[in-house]
Amino acid sequence: MLEKLTEEERQLLPSDEDVEFYAEHGWYLTGKLLTDDEVDELVEASERFYAGHRDRTLPVRPPRLAYWEPQHGAVQRHNDYVHYESDAIARILRKPIIGAVAARLAQADEIRVFQSTLIYKPPRPDEPTNVVPWHFDRHYWATSTSERMLTAFIPFHDCGEEMGTITMIDGSHLWKEIDNDDTTVRHFADRDKEDLEEKLRRNADFNNTDVRKVPMIIPKGHMSFHHCRTYHGSGGNRSDRPRRAISFHLQDGENQYRRYELSDGSFVSYNHDYVVRQTPDGRPDYADPTYCPVIWSEPDVAG
């Protein structure tokens, strides 16, 4: 059974007005969901991770796994499945208030982990890997049935524009999309940045709207959430210290695997498809508790 929220935590849940704001704008800034000690533990656990500590490792390495290793040098680091490989990080990510906030925003009864990526953006303003071009996550989750998936961006410190904080394109989750072809299912790291910039402009023009960029100014212990169709990106780190964070992708309880066919007859795959168990009918199980544990369920906290 999952833990119940304390009365103090209940005060941190999004209000009805906050839920309406998220539905209109596609993003939301929380109150202080993590204590300073919890955030400091994330820093310490990430340093142990970078030094080589693992509580367990994936049984196989999926083909599109983001996985920085020391030989890759002083580039922006991305490490997927950190919630699986680090117990210390997983314990904090599975804090019930995080799942409860996600459930309110997604209007879901259950929230499961979908993916978690540990991120380290070095203080190198001219490092090209530090710039994350405009994209939205749903493109890369074509094998998921849900349109309610969302992401929490969890910095390990005060995070503002100088550090290259995550920036949202306000209201873009409501846009009707054009140019949705086979290329959109490829990760932004495998696509031309100028092409992604142009796609953003074309979609804004098609929807007869401006591109409204909103940098997330996030104090320590707070986090942002964004809808799976909200365009977002980030700039270089112009500060004198690394920008540390976790991108915590979450799925509602109804999400399942679906076959997604490309124009050449091949099928899209997600990293989970190589590691999770299978359902009785032979599909990858996106509810596999080993990799996609439940972190919030309304029946468990009823009353």
Backbone as CSV, one residue per row, in Angstrom:
resi,resn,N_x,N_y,N_z,CA_x,CA_y,CA_z,C_x,C_y,C_z
1,MET,0.845,-1.191,0.000,0.000,0.000,0.000,0.880,1.242,0.000
2,LEU,0.523,2.236,-0.794,1.283,3.465,-0.856,0.987,4.335,0.358
3,GLU,1.964,5.194,0.677,1.806,6.071,1.833,0.740,7.128,1.571
4,LYS,0.101,7.550,2.664,-0.841,8.662,2.565,-0.093,9.982,2.663
5,LEU,-0.724,11.015,2.189,-0.157,12.347,2.316,-0.398,12.889,3.710
6,THR,0.547,13.672,4.198,0.335,14.394,5.441,-0.577,15.586,5.146
7,GLU,-1.115,16.179,6.185,-1.963,17.354,5.996,-1.167,18.491,5.370
8,GLU,0.099,18.622,5.760,0.951,19.665,5.186,1.154,19.424,3.693
9,GLU,1.328,18.163,3.306,1.496,17.847,1.886,0.224,18.111,1.098
10,ARG,-0.920,17.854,1.699,-2.182,18.106,0.997,-2.326,19.577,0.618
11,GLN,-1.738,20.436,1.412,-1.794,21.862,1.103,-0.979,22.210,-0.141
12,LEU,-0.094,21.295,-0.551,0.752,21.520,-1.715,0.136,21.002,-3.011
13,LEU,-1.003,20.328,-2.918,-1.637,19.812,-4.119,-2.175,20.952,-4.982
14,PRO,-2.162,20.803,-6.296,-2.727,21.849,-7.156,-4.202,22.083,-6.846
15,SER,-4.584,23.343,-6.796,-5.983,23.699,-6.595,-6.750,23.481,-7.895
16,ASP,-8.071,23.627,-7.835,-8.868,23.533,-9.057,-8.408,24.575,-10.082
17,GLU,-8.057,25.760,-9.596,-7.584,26.812,-10.495,-6.231,26.429,-11.111
18,ASP,-5.381,25.772,-10.328,-4.090,25.317,-10.848,-4.280,24.268,-11.939
19,VAL,-5.223,23.359,-11.728,-5.496,22.323,-12.728,-6.011,22.956,-14.011
20,GLU,-6.862,23.975,-13.871,-7.354,24.690,-15.049,-6.205,25.410,-15.758
21,PHE,-5.287,25.984,-14.989,-4.123,26.662,-15.572,-3.293,25.675,-16.381
22,TYR,-3.023,24.496,-15.798,-2.254,23.472,-16.495,-2.953,23.053,-17.788
23,ALA,-4.261,22.877,-17.733,-5.013,22.478,-18.921,-4.933,23.539,-20.017
24,GLU,-4.825,24.801,-19.630,-4.781,25.894,-20.603,-3.372,26.162,-21.108
25,HIS,-2.376,26.083,-20.210,-1.016,26.502,-20.546,-0.071,25.336,-20.829
26,GLY,-0.364,24.144,-20.292,0.477,22.984,-20.549,1.658,22.833,-19.628
27,TRP,1.734,23.647,-18.569,2.814,23.543,-17.603,2.335,24.057,-16.248
28,TYR,3.103,23.707,-15.203,2.717,24.095,-13.849,3.961,24.110,-12.977
29,LEU,4.078,25.129,-12.140,5.160,25.228,-11.155,4.613,24.882,-9.777
30,THR,5.277,23.970,-9.090,4.802,23.499,-7.784,5.322,24.364,-6.651
31,GLY,4.811,24.068,-5.454,5.421,24.557,-4.236,6.618,23.688,-3.878
32,LYS,7.083,23.783,-2.648,8.279,23.048,-2.214,7.886,21.605,-1.860
33,LEU,8.097,20.694,-2.804,7.710,19.298,-2.607,8.807,18.467,-1.958
34,LEU,10.058,18.907,-2.084,11.188,18.187,-1.498,11.867,19.069,-0.456
35,THR,12.304,18.459,0.626,13.047,19.199,1.637,14.457,19.475,1.126
36,ASP,15.144,20.419,1.774,16.532,20.688,1.394,17.385,19.444,1.568
37,ASP,17.133,18.676,2.624,17.914,17.453,2.846,17.689,16.441,1.727
38,GLU,16.451,16.331,1.256,16.168,15.394,0.159,16.871,15.833,-1.129
39,VAL,16.860,17.124,-1.397,17.540,17.611,-2.596,19.043,17.389,-2.483
40,ASP,19.599,17.651,-1.290,21.034,17.428,-1.097,21.385,15.951,-1.265
41,GLU,20.497,15.059,-0.853,20.735,13.633,-1.034,20.723,13.269,-2.520
42,LEU,19.880,13.943,-3.310,19.906,13.708,-4.756,21.264,14.081,-5.347
43,VAL,21.825,15.179,-4.890,23.152,15.584,-5.359,24.184,14.522,-4.987
44,GLU,24.164,14.103,-3.709,25.147,13.116,-3.242,24.987,11.789,-3.964
45,ALA,23.728,11.367,-4.149,23.484,10.098,-4.841,23.909,10.178,-6.303
46,SER,23.705,11.332,-6.933,24.127,11.474,-8.326,25.641,11.446,-8.449
47,GLU,26.334,12.032,-7.486,27.797,11.977,-7.518,28.295,10.542,-7.334
48,ARG,27.648,9.773,-6.466,28.007,8.355,-6.327,27.738,7.615,-7.633
49,PHE,26.636,7.956,-8.276,26.286,7.333,-9.553,27.352,7.631,-10.601
50,TYR,27.749,8.891,-10.707,28.763,9.261,-11.692,30.115,8.613,-11.379
51,ALA,30.357,8.326,-10.101,31.602,7.663,-9.705,31.551,6.158,-9.938
52,GLY,30.380,5.638,-10.366,30.287,4.225,-10.725,29.384,3.373,-9.878
53,HIS,28.788,3.945,-8.807,27.920,3.122,-7.959,26.611,2.798,-8.661
54,ARG,26.218,1.530,-8.611,24.916,1.077,-9.087,24.370,0.059,-8.091
55,ASP,23.116,0.193,-7.736,22.477,-0.846,-6.926,22.094,-2.033,-7.790
56,ARG,21.868,-1.778,-9.072,21.613,-2.821,-10.071,21.787,-2.178,-11.436
57,THR,21.923,-2.978,-12.459,22.031,-2.460,-13.818,21.002,-3.147,-14.705
58,LEU,20.692,-2.535,-15.821,19.743,-3.115,-16.752,20.258,-4.469,-17.260
59,PRO,19.368,-5.430,-17.434,19.806,-6.745,-17.919,20.311,-6.706,-19.352
60,VAL,19.809,-5.762,-20.137,20.300,-5.532,-21.502,20.362,-4.023,-21.707
61,ARG,21.125,-3.592,-22.694,21.194,-2.164,-23.008,20.346,-1.892,-24.250
62,PRO,19.213,-1.223,-24.085,18.371,-0.916,-25.249,19.122,-0.054,-26.259
63,PRO,18.753,-0.121,-27.523,19.518,0.575,-28.569,19.490,2.087,-28.487
64,ARG,18.439,2.680,-27.892,18.347,4.142,-27.823,18.569,4.655,-26.406
65,LEU,19.288,3.899,-25.604,19.535,4.293,-24.220,20.447,5.512,-24.160
66,ALA,20.031,6.540,-23.412,20.903,7.679,-23.117,21.723,7.317,-21.883
67,TYR,23.038,7.279,-22.020,23.835,6.769,-20.903,25.244,7.352,-20.949
68,TRP,25.410,8.506,-20.294,26.728,9.132,-20.230,27.689,8.275,-19.420
69,GLU,28.915,8.215,-19.914,30.008,7.558,-19.191,31.220,8.478,-19.230
70,PRO,32.153,8.348,-18.266,33.260,9.308,-18.158,34.040,9.532,-19.452
71,GLN,34.166,8.503,-20.283,34.930,8.681,-21.521,34.257,9.612,-22.512
72,HIS,32.968,9.949,-22.257,32.267,10.872,-23.144,32.678,12.328,-22.912
73,GLY,33.340,12.603,-21.785,33.891,13.926,-21.561,32.913,14.935,-20.985
74,ALA,33.279,16.228,-21.151,32.556,17.327,-20.499,31.396,17.822,-21.354
75,VAL,30.564,16.904,-21.788,29.351,17.235,-22.521,28.166,17.205,-21.553
76,GLN,26.976,17.550,-22.049,25.800,17.398,-21.207,25.535,15.906,-20.987
77,ARG,25.334,15.529,-19.735,25.148,14.119,-19.391,23.661,13.775,-19.289
78,HIS,23.297,12.642,-19.869,21.958,12.086,-19.715,22.102,10.609,-19.361
79,ASN,21.434,10.180,-18.306,21.447,8.773,-17.893,20.035,8.315,-17.604
80,ASP,19.504,7.475,-18.500,18.151,6.935,-18.344,18.113,5.851,-17.259
81,TYR,16.893,5.560,-16.804,16.613,4.487,-15.837,17.335,4.694,-14.508
82,VAL,17.571,5.956,-14.132,18.258,6.179,-12.860,17.379,5.742,-11.691
83,HIS,16.057,5.729,-11.869,15.159,5.253,-10.808,15.291,3.743,-10.597
84,TYR,15.820,3.046,-11.578,16.031,1.601,-11.465,17.426,1.285,-10.922
85,GLU,18.411,2.071,-11.317,19.793,1.751,-10.971,20.248,2.342,-9.645
86,SER,19.545,3.352,-9.133,19.933,3.983,-7.864,18.780,3.951,-6.880
87,ASP,18.921,3.194,-5.803,17.866,3.128,-4.793,17.681,4.451,-4.070
88,ALA,18.771,5.169,-3.826,18.676,6.443,-3.101,17.880,7.460,-3.909
89,ILE,18.126,7.506,-5.198,17.373,8.427,-6.058,15.932,7.971,-6.183
90,ALA,15.720,6.668,-6.359,14.360,6.135,-6.504,13.501,6.447,-5.290
91,ARG,14.086,6.347,-4.105,13.316,6.587,-2.885,12.735,7.989,-2.870
92,ILE,13.497,8.966,-3.326,13.014,10.344,-3.324,12.039,10.586,-4.471
93,LEU,12.318,10.022,-5.635,11.414,10.205,-6.771,10.038,9.605,-6.504
94,ARG,9.994,8.557,-5.687,8.722,7.893,-5.410,7.998,8.508,-4.212
95,LYS,8.443,9.667,-3.777,7.751,10.366,-2.701,6.298,10.605,-3.120
96,PRO,5.316,10.210,-2.310,3.912,10.249,-2.753,3.424,11.597,-3.247
97,ILE,3.910,12.688,-2.689,3.404,13.992,-3.095,3.693,14.267,-4.565
98,ILE,4.796,13.739,-5.103,5.105,13.958,-6.515,4.054,13.273,-7.387
99,GLY,3.751,12.019,-7.063,2.728,11.304,-7.811,1.353,11.910,-7.640
100,ALA,1.064,12.418,-6.442,-0.247,13.017,-6.185,-0.441,14.296,-6.993
101,VAL,0.607,15.116,-7.090,0.521,16.322,-7.913,0.305,15.943,-9.370
102,ALA,1.058,14.954,-9.851,0.893,14.505,-11.240,-0.522,14.008,-11.490
103,ALA,-1.080,13.264,-10.527,-2.438,12.733,-10.685,-3.465,13.854,-10.790
104,ARG,-3.294,14.899,-9.987,-4.212,16.038,-10.056,-4.136,16.712,-11.420
105,LEU,-2.931,16.932,-11.908,-2.769,17.639,-13.175,-3.273,16.805,-14.352
106,ALA,-2.963,15.506,-14.320,-3.373,14.618,-15.415,-4.812,14.146,-15.261
107,GLN,-5.416,14.438,-14.100,-6.771,13.981,-13.782,-6.858,12.456,-13.937
108,ALA,-5.929,11.802,-13.228,-5.818,10.347,-13.281,-5.910,9.781,-11.876
109,ASP,-6.379,8.546,-11.757,-6.475,7.877,-10.463,-5.174,7.190,-10.078
110,GLU,-4.322,6.925,-11.066,-3.069,6.223,-10.793,-1.958,6.845,-11.624
111,ILE,-0.779,6.924,-11.012,0.407,7.425,-11.698,1.528,6.406,-11.531
112,ARG,2.133,6.046,-12.667,3.287,5.152,-12.661,4.503,5.878,-13.226
113,VAL,5.683,5.434,-12.822,6.901,5.905,-13.471,6.875,5.442,-14.925
114,PHE,7.303,6.308,-15.830,7.542,5.878,-17.200,9.043,5.838,-17.476
115,GLN,9.741,6.902,-17.171,11.191,6.952,-17.354,11.758,8.021,-16.447
116,SER,13.032,7.926,-16.139,13.715,8.991,-15.406,15.095,9.157,-16.016
117,THR,15.493,10.404,-16.203,16.798,10.688,-16.798,17.552,11.670,-15.908
118,LEU,18.706,11.238,-15.423,19.589,12.108,-14.656,20.339,13.001,-15.641
119,ILE,20.341,14.322,-15.358,20.909,15.295,-16.292,21.943,16.160,-15.568
120,TYR,23.039,16.414,-16.254,24.108,17.271,-15.733,24.554,18.167,-16.880
121,LYS,24.263,19.460,-16.744,24.628,20.432,-17.782,25.839,21.218,-17.292
122,PRO,27.038,20.955,-17.839,28.242,21.595,-17.310,28.241,23.098,-17.548
123,PRO,28.965,23.858,-16.717,29.017,25.320,-16.869,29.949,25.724,-18.013
124,ARG,29.526,25.367,-19.218,30.299,25.663,-20.433,29.341,26.314,-21.433
125,PRO,29.272,27.637,-21.463,28.277,28.341,-22.283,28.315,27.967,-23.759
126,ASP,29.491,27.610,-24.275,29.626,27.331,-25.702,29.536,25.836,-26.030
127,GLU,29.262,24.997,-25.041,29.169,23.556,-25.294,27.870,23.260,-26.053
128,PRO,27.966,22.768,-27.303,26.753,22.588,-28.115,25.759,21.591,-27.534
129,THR,26.220,20.578,-26.812,25.287,19.593,-26.264,24.425,20.168,-25.147
130,ASN,24.812,21.334,-24.608,24.020,21.943,-23.542,22.690,22.502,-24.037
131,VAL,22.592,22.762,-25.325,21.377,23.339,-25.893,20.428,22.218,-26.299
132,VAL,19.235,22.224,-25.713,18.195,21.239,-26.049,17.173,21.948,-26.927
133,PRO,17.024,21.524,-28.184,16.120,22.220,-29.104,14.656,21.978,-28.764
134,TRP,13.775,22.758,-29.359,12.339,22.666,-29.102,11.801,21.312,-29.563
135,HIS,11.069,20.673,-28.694,10.489,19.357,-28.990,9.379,19.106,-27.990
136,PHE,8.557,18.083,-28.249,7.672,17.615,-27.174,7.763,16.105,-27.059
137,ASP,7.552,15.620,-25.829,7.880,14.242,-25.464,6.978,13.206,-26.131
138,ARG,5.739,13.576,-26.439,4.806,12.603,-26.996,5.308,12.012,-28.302
139,HIS,6.106,12.785,-29.044,6.668,12.259,-30.282,7.457,10.975,-30.045
140,TYR,8.173,10.928,-28.931,9.059,9.792,-28.677,8.346,8.668,-27.941
141,TRP,7.101,8.915,-27.588,6.303,7.911,-26.885,5.190,7.393,-27.783
142,ALA,5.501,7.208,-29.058,4.488,6.787,-30.034,3.915,5.416,-29.704
143,THR,4.649,4.601,-28.948,4.157,3.274,-28.583,3.265,3.306,-27.346
144,SER,2.966,4.479,-26.833,2.063,4.619,-25.688,0.683,5.057,-26.156
145,THR,-0.353,4.558,-25.487,-1.723,4.916,-25.860,-2.185,6.225,-25.244
146,SER,-1.573,6.654,-24.160,-2.091,7.783,-23.391,-1.739,9.129,-24.005
147,GLU,-2.656,10.076,-23.859,-2.413,11.479,-24.194,-2.301,12.327,-22.924
148,ARG,-2.231,11.671,-21.760,-2.181,12.402,-20.487,-0.827,12.307,-19.804
149,MET,0.153,11.682,-20.450,1.467,11.551,-19.833,2.068,12.940,-19.594
150,LEU,2.946,13.024,-18.611,3.518,14.315,-18.240,4.887,14.115,-17.631
151,THR,5.618,15.209,-17.505,7.001,15.157,-17.030,7.211,16.168,-15.921
152,ALA,7.886,15.724,-14.858,8.343,16.631,-13.812,9.823,16.923,-14.051
153,PHE,10.170,18.202,-14.092,11.569,18.608,-14.171,11.995,18.998,-12.768
154,ILE,12.996,18.276,-12.221,13.355,18.391,-10.812,14.813,18.838,-10.687
155,PRO,15.064,20.139,-10.559,16.447,20.594,-10.372,16.920,20.348,-8.944
156,PHE,18.239,20.263,-8.776,18.834,19.968,-7.466,19.313,21.239,-6.768
157,HIS,18.759,22.390,-7.143,19.217,23.687,-6.648,18.268,24.742,-7.188
158,ASP,18.425,25.982,-6.784,17.712,27.066,-7.454,18.102,27.037,-8.929
159,CYS,17.130,27.167,-9.800,17.415,27.022,-11.234,16.709,28.132,-12.010
160,GLY,17.510,28.954,-12.690,16.951,30.056,-13.462,17.528,30.107,-14.868
161,GLU,17.305,31.230,-15.537,17.695,31.346,-16.943,19.200,31.227,-17.146
162,GLU,20.003,31.771,-16.217,21.454,31.736,-16.391,21.974,30.302,-16.472
163,MET,21.303,29.391,-15.765,21.754,27.997,-15.738,21.192,27.185,-16.903
164,GLY,20.376,27.796,-17.734,19.774,27.052,-18.834,18.600,26.222,-18.370
165,THR,17.696,26.858,-17.615,16.539,26.131,-17.100,15.632,25.676,-18.242
166,ILE,14.776,24.720,-17.959,13.797,24.280,-18.944,12.850,25.435,-19.259
167,THR,12.500,25.572,-20.518,11.641,26.660,-20.976,10.480,26.093,-21.773
168,MET,9.261,26.528,-21.467,8.050,26.022,-22.103,7.562,26.967,-23.195
169,ILE,6.946,26.387,-24.218,6.198,27.174,-25.198,4.748,27.156,-24.733
170,ASP,4.319,28.277,-24.199,3.045,28.375,-23.500,1.869,27.968,-24.398
171,GLY,1.068,27.032,-23.899,-0.145,26.626,-24.591,0.065,25.738,-25.808
172,SER,1.295,25.337,-26.089,1.569,24.595,-27.325,1.009,23.176,-27.306
173,HIS,0.656,22.654,-26.133,0.065,21.311,-26.074,-1.312,21.262,-26.732
174,LEU,-1.915,22.433,-26.949,-3.248,22.498,-27.563,-3.184,22.709,-29.076
175,TRP,-1.987,22.887,-29.613,-1.858,23.135,-31.036,-2.262,21.912,-31.858
176,LYS,-2.857,22.169,-33.011,-3.010,21.118,-34.008,-1.678,21.003,-34.734
177,GLU,-1.238,19.783,-34.956,0.110,19.562,-35.471,0.095,19.347,-36.981
178,ILE,1.103,19.931,-37.635,1.336,19.656,-39.050,2.697,18.983,-39.199
179,ASP,2.976,18.474,-40.385,4.271,17.839,-40.679,4.566,16.679,-39.732
180,ASN,3.535,15.939,-39.380,3.742,14.798,-38.490,4.080,13.570,-39.342
181,ASP,5.380,13.362,-39.575,5.817,12.256,-40.411,6.707,11.325,-39.602
182,ASP,7.351,10.386,-40.296,8.168,9.380,-39.606,9.299,9.999,-38.790
183,THR,9.781,11.179,-39.198,10.932,11.768,-38.505,10.590,12.210,-37.089
184,THR,9.315,12.482,-36.823,8.959,13.030,-35.517,9.149,12.037,-34.382
185,VAL,9.193,10.742,-34.680,9.356,9.757,-33.607,10.815,9.608,-33.200
186,ARG,11.720,10.261,-33.934,13.137,10.197,-33.577,13.445,11.201,-32.475
187,HIS,14.343,10.829,-31.576,14.727,11.700,-30.471,15.376,12.970,-31.005
188,PHE,15.221,14.078,-30.261,15.764,15.344,-30.732,17.274,15.280,-30.946
189,ALA,17.962,14.414,-30.191,19.409,14.295,-30.348,19.794,13.732,-31.715
190,ASP,18.838,13.074,-32.383,19.098,12.486,-33.697,18.556,13.337,-34.840
191,ARG,18.145,14.577,-34.522,17.551,15.427,-35.545,18.277,16.765,-35.619
192,ASP,18.126,17.433,-36.727,18.760,18.720,-36.945,18.053,19.796,-36.114
193,LYS,18.831,20.569,-35.360,18.237,21.582,-34.485,17.495,22.658,-35.272
194,GLU,18.055,23.035,-36.411,17.380,24.064,-37.209,16.058,23.556,-37.757
195,ASP,16.005,22.266,-38.086,14.749,21.687,-38.550,13.703,21.718,-37.444
196,LEU,14.124,21.441,-36.211,13.193,21.478,-35.086,12.712,22.903,-34.823
197,GLU,13.612,23.871,-34.945,13.213,25.274,-34.788,12.178,25.654,-35.848
198,GLU,12.420,25.237,-37.088,11.505,25.557,-38.174,10.151,24.874,-37.967
199,LYS,10.165,23.633,-37.479,8.916,22.919,-37.217,8.094,23.659,-36.167
200,LEU,8.755,24.189,-35.129,8.047,24.969,-34.119,7.386,26.189,-34.750
201,ARG,8.123,26.904,-35.582,7.576,28.109,-36.213,6.396,27.764,-37.122
202,ARG,6.535,26.699,-37.903,5.448,26.312,-38.813,4.195,25.932,-38.038
203,ASN,4.375,25.211,-36.937,3.213,24.809,-36.156,2.548,26.010,-35.501
204,ALA,3.344,26.965,-35.034,2.765,28.180,-34.457,1.980,28.957,-35.508
205,ASP,2.563,29.094,-36.699,1.873,29.805,-37.770,0.582,29.093,-38.158
206,PHE,0.635,27.767,-38.244,-0.544,26.988,-38.616,-1.667,27.189,-37.616
207,ASN,-1.295,27.362,-36.338,-2.289,27.556,-35.283,-2.594,29.029,-35.029
208,ASN,-2.027,29.897,-35.879,-2.307,31.335,-35.815,-2.046,31.888,-34.416
209,THR,-0.864,31.559,-33.890,-0.517,32.003,-32.542,0.948,32.383,-32.492
210,ASP,1.326,33.109,-31.466,2.723,33.481,-31.242,3.439,32.369,-30.481
211,VAL,4.762,32.353,-30.605,5.591,31.461,-29.808,5.927,32.187,-28.511
212,ARG,5.257,31.803,-27.438,5.446,32.448,-26.135,6.349,31.575,-25.274
213,LYS,7.594,31.999,-25.112,8.584,31.230,-24.357,8.543,31.625,-22.884
214,VAL,8.383,30.623,-22.015,8.280,30.888,-20.577,9.356,30.086,-19.840
215,PRO,10.467,30.735,-19.433,11.489,30.026,-18.659,10.946,29.648,-17.277
216,MET,11.230,28.449,-16.831,10.802,28.000,-15.517,11.826,28.430,-14.466
217,ILE,11.448,29.357,-13.611,12.310,29.808,-12.513,11.937,28.956,-11.301
218,ILE,12.813,28.048,-10.917,12.452,26.986,-9.969,13.350,27.050,-8.735
219,PRO,12.805,27.397,-7.565,13.608,27.379,-6.339,13.927,25.941,-5.912
220,LYS,14.944,25.793,-5.115,15.359,24.481,-4.604,14.184,23.786,-3.905
221,GLY,13.957,22.536,-4.250,12.873,21.756,-3.655,11.567,21.848,-4.412
222,HIS,11.454,22.801,-5.315,10.280,22.948,-6.175,10.550,22.213,-7.489
223,MET,9.544,22.102,-8.335,9.723,21.472,-9.642,8.657,21.979,-10.597
224,SER,8.878,21.745,-11.866,7.863,22.071,-12.872,7.298,20.786,-13.442
225,PHE,6.062,20.863,-13.933,5.439,19.758,-14.666,5.034,20.286,-16.037
226,HIS,5.133,19.430,-17.044,4.609,19.824,-18.349,3.932,18.649,-19.033
227,HIS,2.928,18.985,-19.845,2.137,18.018,-20.595,3.006,17.381,-21.681
228,CYS,2.679,16.156,-22.059,3.503,15.419,-23.018,3.509,16.049,-24.409
229,ARG,2.593,16.982,-24.688,2.585,17.662,-25.980,3.038,19.117,-25.885
230,THR,3.565,19.519,-24.761,4.053,20.886,-24.615,5.466,20.994,-25.175
231,TYR,5.654,21.877,-26.160,6.998,22.125,-26.661,7.859,22.735,-25.555
232,HIS,9.089,22.258,-25.456,10.017,22.778,-24.449,11.449,22.573,-24.932
233,GLY,12.371,23.235,-24.285,13.788,23.116,-24.599,14.582,23.840,-23.531
234,SER,15.880,23.981,-23.741,16.704,24.715,-22.769,17.967,25.222,-23.450
235,GLY,18.510,26.303,-22.892,19.716,26.915,-23.442,20.960,26.494,-22.703
236,GLY,22.063,27.162,-23.016,23.337,26.847,-22.396,23.391,27.268,-20.938
237,ASN,24.351,26.707,-20.233,24.566,27.027,-18.823,25.623,28.116,-18.727
238,ARG,25.184,29.345,-18.437,26.093,30.487,-18.361,26.556,30.765,-16.935
239,SER,26.188,29.915,-15.991,26.576,30.120,-14.597,27.961,29.516,-14.344
240,ASP,28.387,29.582,-13.088,29.710,29.048,-12.732,29.632,27.677,-12.070
241,ARG,28.464,27.008,-12.171,28.328,25.670,-11.583,27.417,24.826,-12.467
242,PRO,27.510,23.509,-12.349,26.686,22.653,-13.212,25.212,22.767,-12.878
243,ARG,24.389,22.605,-13.899,22.943,22.482,-13.690,22.621,20.997,-13.567
244,ARG,22.152,20.618,-12.382,21.839,19.217,-12.100,20.324,19.061,-11.991
245,ALA,19.797,17.980,-12.549,18.349,17.789,-12.509,18.003,16.358,-12.881
246,ILE,16.741,16.032,-12.672,16.174,14.788,-13.191,14.933,15.146,-13.992
247,SER,14.818,14.571,-15.164,13.598,14.647,-15.958,12.817,13.373,-15.662
248,PHE,11.685,13.541,-14.973,10.935,12.412,-14.424,9.638,12.253,-15.209
249,HIS,9.630,11.306,-16.122,8.481,11.090,-16.995,7.484,10.147,-16.322
250,LEU,6.212,10.517,-16.388,5.170,9.797,-15.655,4.017,9.430,-16.584
251,GLN,3.390,8.293,-16.295,2.264,7.811,-17.094,1.061,7.570,-16.196
252,ASP,-0.120,7.819,-16.748,-1.336,7.505,-16.007,-1.568,6.002,-16.055
253,GLY,-2.401,5.507,-15.139,-2.610,4.077,-14.985,-3.228,3.395,-16.183
254,GLU,-3.847,4.156,-17.082,-4.483,3.561,-18.251,-3.530,3.388,-19.422
255,ASN,-2.327,3.936,-19.323,-1.410,3.852,-20.459,-0.978,2.410,-20.725
256,GLN,-0.929,2.050,-21.999,-0.498,0.726,-22.425,0.363,0.849,-23.681
257,TYR,1.041,-0.245,-23.996,1.787,-0.336,-25.248,0.820,-0.463,-26.427
258,ARG,1.196,0.160,-27.551,0.482,-0.047,-28.811,1.520,-0.186,-29.928
259,ARG,1.201,-0.937,-30.933,2.054,-1.025,-32.114,1.904,0.260,-32.920
260,TYR,3.037,0.848,-33.303,3.017,2.082,-34.081,3.847,1.854,-35.335
261,GLU,3.150,1.826,-36.477,3.788,1.486,-37.744,4.239,2.730,-38.497
262,LEU,5.433,2.664,-39.067,5.954,3.732,-39.905,5.597,3.479,-41.366
263,SER,5.871,4.460,-42.205,5.445,4.371,-43.603,6.136,3.244,-44.366
264,ASP,7.315,2.814,-43.889,8.024,1.734,-44.584,7.610,0.348,-44.096
265,GLY,6.624,0.300,-43.196,6.148,-0.974,-42.686,6.842,-1.452,-41.427
266,SER,7.898,-0.763,-40.992,8.561,-1.119,-39.736,7.795,-0.533,-38.558
267,PHE,8.164,-0.964,-37.368,7.450,-0.520,-36.176,8.396,0.214,-35.225
268,VAL,7.859,1.245,-34.585,8.614,2.009,-33.598,8.807,1.164,-32.348
269,SER,9.948,1.325,-31.714,10.173,0.672,-30.422,10.649,1.721,-29.420
270,TYR,10.331,1.481,-28.159,10.815,2.317,-27.062,11.752,1.449,-26.231
271,ASN,12.642,2.068,-25.468,13.610,1.292,-24.695,12.965,0.254,-23.782
272,HIS,11.799,0.590,-23.233,11.122,-0.373,-22.358,10.883,-1.712,-23.050
273,ASP,10.672,-1.676,-24.344,10.269,-2.878,-25.068,11.325,-3.975,-24.997
274,TYR,12.561,-3.599,-24.615,13.655,-4.565,-24.526,13.865,-5.083,-23.102
275,VAL,13.223,-4.445,-22.111,13.516,-4.830,-20.728,12.289,-5.233,-19.912
276,VAL,11.122,-4.693,-20.220,9.955,-4.994,-19.380,9.413,-6.389,-19.700
277,ARG,8.624,-6.915,-18.773,7.962,-8.190,-18.992,6.902,-8.024,-20.088
278,GLN,6.331,-9.136,-20.517,5.281,-9.088,-21.526,3.920,-9.340,-20.904
279,THR,2.897,-8.774,-21.524,1.521,-9.045,-21.119,1.141,-10.441,-21.619
280,PRO,0.027,-11.006,-21.138,-0.378,-12.345,-21.596,-0.523,-12.459,-23.113
281,ASP,-0.843,-11.333,-23.785,-0.983,-11.401,-25.241,0.298,-11.026,-25.983
282,GLY,1.419,-10.947,-25.232,2.716,-10.795,-25.873,3.184,-9.380,-26.127
283,ARG,2.535,-8.376,-25.549,2.965,-6.988,-25.712,3.877,-6.564,-24.567
284,PRO,4.788,-5.618,-24.789,5.554,-5.062,-23.675,4.614,-4.479,-22.622
285,ASP,4.893,-4.774,-21.357,4.004,-4.358,-20.272,4.516,-3.073,-19.639
286,TYR,3.871,-1.952,-19.978,4.281,-0.666,-19.434,3.803,-0.469,-17.993
287,ALA,3.228,-1.514,-17.405,2.894,-1.514,-15.981,3.806,-2.462,-15.207
288,ASP,4.878,-2.905,-15.812,5.843,-3.773,-15.129,6.362,-3.045,-13.890
289,PRO,6.099,-3.570,-12.687,6.478,-2.828,-11.479,7.982,-2.711,-11.270
290,THR,8.766,-3.532,-11.944,10.219,-3.438,-11.804,10.750,-2.152,-12.418
291,TYR,10.209,-1.764,-13.551,10.695,-0.585,-14.272,9.705,0.569,-14.267
292,CYS,8.437,0.283,-14.078,7.383,1.305,-14.138,6.505,1.221,-12.890
293,PRO,7.084,1.391,-11.702,6.307,1.223,-10.476,5.234,2.292,-10.295
294,VAL,4.160,1.912,-9.619,3.113,2.860,-9.235,3.649,3.748,-8.122
295,ILE,3.487,5.056,-8.263,3.886,5.963,-7.175,2.693,6.693,-6.580
296,TRP,1.536,6.546,-7.210,0.319,7.143,-6.639,-0.895,6.393,-7.133
297,SER,-1.793,6.062,-6.203,-3.027,5.391,-6.565,-4.115,5.857,-5.617
298,GLU,-5.197,6.389,-6.153,-6.255,6.941,-5.318,-6.860,5.931,-4.346
299,PRO,-7.136,4.682,-4.764,-7.719,3.731,-3.800,-6.869,3.508,-2.570
300,ASP,-5.544,3.638,-2.734,-4.649,3.412,-1.615,-4.681,4.525,-0.586
301,VAL,-5.221,5.676,-0.953,-5.220,6.813,-0.024,-6.649,7.267,0.264
302,ALA,-7.617,6.489,-0.123,-8.998,6.883,0.117,-9.251,7.083,1.599
303,GLY,-9.986,8.125,1.902,-10.315,8.416,3.287,-9.251,9.189,3.987
